[in-house]
């Protein structure tokens, strides 16, 4: 009695609901100390936790127990003797892993201790004397937390006298029958508890499968959302590129509009120049026509004037040179009729 804990940690303690076998019922309002103890009297390992003076966990580790991690910070194990499933919620994954390692370590130690105990029983030729109704059990207190309410092992005191172990032939038949019935009842109880725990474990396994399916669905949804975000980022980058291209096109359009405006102004200027050129052409044609008329008038006037002057000269010449009359007359006729042609 009064052993020191081998390993201690703090966690929130839960027990499975005995009615529904589905929901967890908290047995502590806050995190409490959960410790591993070694009971040297019975050569067993226990998990014990106290909430004040109340023992909320008093579980003996057996070789067939399994501690299961159901999440990053939660683990559970089934105790067939207590006919319940314990659950522990830790503050971190590290504390959960450490507790699970110790559970496996002490479970292996319990298995070795059981094997040694069986070897000793095989070497003993006479069985130990057990009684179903005469066993005593130590009360559970904060100072003495090594006993369990469901164990039937007798407490050995220093003042008790050693019993003589009778041989198998001397064992009364009635006593042997009572022991046999007692163990048959214990076996039936264990089978019933085992069936209940098996059902609870199967249900827990089904819940774990359902949680895994939900997790897979969440992961698939997260992957889909991630792809959607990537697509939106691509669309956003494309939109930025389109916006930049649109800005460049707007700038090009503005430059083309300015160039077009300049060309239109130049066209208007050229049209004005063409109109001016047409007016000048008309003026030139008019002046040319007037000049032609004037030239014709001048030429006629000149020819007429020249005709009279030449006639006057000829007449003077004939008057002066009478002996050349006929030659000058002929020449006069040629010059007088030539220009009129």
C-alpha angles and dihedrals in degrees: 000000000000098000120171118246116262094208132003136189138160125250144145110263124222136175128202115256104259091212104047098022085210112077127066118235116205113230095185129050092212140010112300135187115273115192141183115227133186114219103207091184094062096021093234138123121235139192109218133177129176129201100198104309094337120098107223094172126033105153126159113216113233129185093250095056121108128198110212127198106217096176141356093281105020133076137169143189135188123238110200093189092055090039092226145094119241123211129194126197113201131196094235142013090246093062090048092051092048092051091048091051091052091047091055091045095052091041089058090046090052090051092052091047090051092050091051090048091052091050090053091049091052090052091051113085096198123054121237116259112251131179126200098206104032100064120122126206130202116241116251114245134156088257094048113035103150102098131083128212094225100050119102099197113126122242114238116215129195093241096052116107118235114257124230110241109225121216121257092254092054094052109112116243094230092053091049091049092051091051090048092051090047093054091044089055090047090049092050090049091049091048091051092048090046091052091050092048091046090054090047091049092048089051090048089050090051089050090050090051090049090049090049090051090049090048090050089049090049091048091049090049090048090051091049091049090048090053090047091052089050091050091049090050089052090048089048092052090047090049089053090050091048090049091051091047090048090051090051091048091049090051091049091048090050091051091048091049090052090048090048090051091052090048091049090051089049090049090051089050091049091048089052090049090049091051090049090048091051091051090049090048091052090047090048092049090048092048091045091053092047090047090050091052090046091049091050091050092048091047092050091046090047093048091047092048092047091049093056093043092051091047090053091050092049093049090050090048091051091049091052098040108037096163089068095052100123095047093049092047091054091049091048091055092053093052096042097053098035100075093046091064 
